[in-house]
């Protein structure tokens, strides 16, 4: 039910007044009526309705004049014109003057209810975005994203501007910079916010299962397909789908993905029926996508189809001004999560955090503060609560480890992967970059190590 949106009905038929007042009230709207255009103009000022339902023909002031008034006075009211005549020139003129819709009598109540519901949702998004825009201008905050640094403010302004559209967006940036959080913010600021947001990490899904994961499958499509399953596109229908690490997808599947995005239809694996789609597709990658196009890991046509807008998330080293804000936010979060009274970090600890290179970016900072919050025994986090490489003299040795002669290559590889993961703050994609392998290779190695550990424990 609408959240008490205000609707003004401008109609010279008193019987219609009563019917509409009762009907709109039963749908959850706050309603006032006006018997002519002059009274409607007064109520536009005093009542300040979200939506105006105005008859085209009224005494003293008709519907078209009310549209001109709304435009000239810069009112936020969304107008709908209603006519018993239904002439095309009137409809064209009404739309040109800013009418959201033009309806002919008799009005179909279910159709009107759908129109008002959609308008109410758009008004909610508009009002939320106005609130967030003010917040962005005041303190550099947009939903869960925030930052006073110039690099981050550019990101926030870009997201605020493009969120309400349905255009595709590519989000780039190093691992741990908040690409998924940016995608979720775009979704939350859009008219799709009440529909699903589905994120898919293309590097974490075996290539043999990727097509089924995206597009779903029918029963019997392959061995083990004992029932029909909807894929991520169908699960995100009406909402937003994030394809993370898109360059990890095989070229032939990229071609199918492009067709689905362009045609807005899909066929499940093993199926023949087409499923209609209404999905906003966002893509993310920590790679240089233009280079990925040149080396063949990303199809050029898919890249240009997705690259309507580009947002580049800055690394933490370019957001030094934001460190105190981020640290405070994480301290508050993990203090509450661990039921502790922690007020912040002391000066020595803050200096150590500021001087750190942060190869794992914001995600690594979050992990460090979480660990420190668990270890902290007082009202503030001290340098002793941080990992060893933050302490005096530890920075120079943080990127080194010793290998004992006689160690097998397999053991060296395991130790190198383990230390690199630790150095990258647990960020597997960034660790893969540091190691010079693909994320898929790293995932496969970790799965093998986990399987070996399970066997050895039996």
C-alpha positions, 0 to 999 in steps of 0.5 A: 500500500502506498506510503500516504501519497497525497492525490488531488482530484480536480473534477467538476462532477461532484458524484465522481468526486465522491466515488474517487475519494472513496476508491483512492482512499481504500488504496491508501492515498490521502485524497482531496478534491476540487470542483474547478481549476481555480480551487485545484490551483489553490490546493496545489499550493496548500495541499502540495499533492504528490499526484494530480488527477485533472479533468481536461475540461473544467470551469474557470481553469482547464487541465492544460492550464493547470499543467502550465501552472505546475511547470511555471511554478516548478511544483513537484506534483506529477499530473495525469490528465483525464478526458471524456473526449479522447482527442489525439491533439489534446493528448499530445498537448498534455504530454508536451506540457508535462502530463505523466499520462492521458486517460480516457473516461470511463477509467478502468480502476485496476489500470489506474491503480497500477499507474498510481502504484508505479508513480508512487514508486518513482516518487519514492525514488525521486525523494530518496535521491533528493535526500541523498543528493543533499547528504552527498553535498553536505558530507560526501555520503550516498547510501552505504558509500561515502568519502570526502576525497576528490576521487570518491566524490567523483564516484558518488556523483556518477552513481547518483546521476546514472542510478535512475536509468536502466542503462548498463554500467561497467564498474572497474577498479582493483580488488577490494575497492567496493565494486559490488557495493557500488553496484548495490548502491546503483540498484538501491537508488533505482526504481528497481530497488524493490526487485531482486539484486543478484550478484554472480562471481564468474571466476568462482563458478566452473565453466561447465556450470556457468551457462546453467547458472546464468540461464537456468536449465530444464529437467533432463538437460544434462546428467544430474538435472533432476528438476527445472532450475531458474538461472540468475537472469530469471532470479533477477527479473525486474531487478539488477544482475551484477556479473563480477569478473566478467572476463573469466567467462568463455568467449562462446558463452559471452556471445550467448550473453550478448544475445540475451542482453540485446533480445531481452529473452533467454532459453534455459539449457535444454529448453525451447521456450523463450523467457521474457526478461527485464533486467538491468545488467551491471558488470565489474572487473579488476582488469583493464577491460580495453586490454582484455578486449585486445587480448581476446578475453572479452568480446569487443561487441559485449564490451561496447554493449555493456559500457554505456557508463563506466565507474572506476573505483579508486584504490584506498591509497588515493583515498587517504582523506577517507581513512579516518571516516572508514576506520570510524565506521568499521570500528563502530560496526565491529564494536557493536557486533562483538558487544564491546565499548570501543570508541576509536583508535589511538593516534599511534594506531591511526598513523600506522594505518595511514602509512600502510600501502593497503594492497587489499584496499577497503576490504583489507582495511575492514578485515584489519579493523575486525581483527583489532576489534576482537583483540582490543581490551580497552576503549580504544584500539592500539597498535598492538591490536594490529597485525605484525606488519603494522608494528614498528619496523614490520613494514620492510619485512611484511612482503618476505618469507623464508624458504628452508632448503629441502622444501618441496615445490608443492609446499613452497607453492602452498606457503606462497599462496597462503602468505600472498592471501594474508598480504592481500587481506584475504582477497582472492582476486587480488592475491591472484593478480599478485601471483600472476595467475588467473582467479580461476587458477587460484580457486582451483588450487585452494579447492585442491588444498581443501580436498587434500586436507580433508583426506589427510584428516580421515 
